[in-house]
Amino acid sequence: MNESTHKKKLTSRDLQAIERKKQLLDSARNLFAEKGFHNTSTKEINRAIGMADGLMYYYFPEGKQQILDAVIQEATESKAEFISQILQNVNPDDSVRDMLVGIVRSMWALITTDSNRKALLIMFHEQPLLKKEQTSWIVDTFHSVVEQIADLLDERVQRGELRPLNCRLMARQLSALFQSYLFERVFILGEHELDEDSERYFLMNADFLLECWK
C-alpha cells in the first residue's frame, strides 16, 4: 500500500487522533523546555491545549515518560531527515568552501527553529531519563550524518580539491566546531538568529579547516 492510498483510508477520527497527539507533543515540548520534565504535570500538558485530565492516557498509555520519548524521537528523526536532504542536494559545482559554509548555514537554520531548539534543550537537560536504546539510536543518527558529510569530503579528495586525509575525522572536526558554537550561542547566550558574528565565525572556521585540509 503506497502512502497516498494509506492517507485516503484515514477516517476523520484517525485524523483527529493524529492532530490531538501532535497538540500533546507540542504542549509537552514547550513545558518540558520551560520547566523541566519533573516540574511539569500531566494536568498542565492537558490544560495547555484544553484537553480533559486523563484523556492524554488514551494517546500515550505510559504517560509522561512516553511523551518525553516521543518528543525526542520526533525531533531527532525530523532533523536527521532534513539534514540528509541538505547533504543530498549539495551542488557538486560549488567550491569546497561554499559547500562547507552552505551546510553549516542550513543546519543552523534548522536546529535553531523554536521546536528544534526546545527539543535539544530537553535532550540535554533530561538525558538521564532517556532509555539506553534511545540514546544509542540518537548517537547512531549523529554518526550517520557524519558519514554523509565524510562522503561529500571524500568526493572532493578524489577530485584533488583536498588532501587525502581521513574524511571521517574531517567530518567530525566540522561537526564539533558547529556543536560547540551552537551550545555557546543558543544554550548559553540564548541567541537564535544567524547574525553577522555567526556568519564571520562560520567563514573563519571554513577557511581554517581548508588551510588544514588542502
HELIX and SHEET records of a PDB file:
HELIX    1   1 GLU A    3  LYS A    8  1                                   6    
HELIX    2   2 SER A   12  LYS A   35  1                                  24    
HELIX    3   3 THR A   42  ARG A   47  1                                   6    
HELIX    4   4 MET A   56  TYR A   59  1                                   4    
HELIX    5   5 LYS A   64  GLN A   88  1                                  25    
HELIX    6   6 VAL A   96  ILE A  111  1                                  16    
HELIX    7   7 ASP A  114  HIS A  125  1                                  12    
HELIX    8   8 GLN A  127  LEU A  129  5                                   3    
HELIX    9   9 LYS A  132  GLN A  158  1                                  27    
HELIX   10  10 CYS A  167  LEU A  182  1                                  16    
HELIX   11  11 PHE A  183  ILE A  188  3                                   6    
HELIX   12  12 GLU A  196  TRP A  213  1                                  18    
END                                                                             
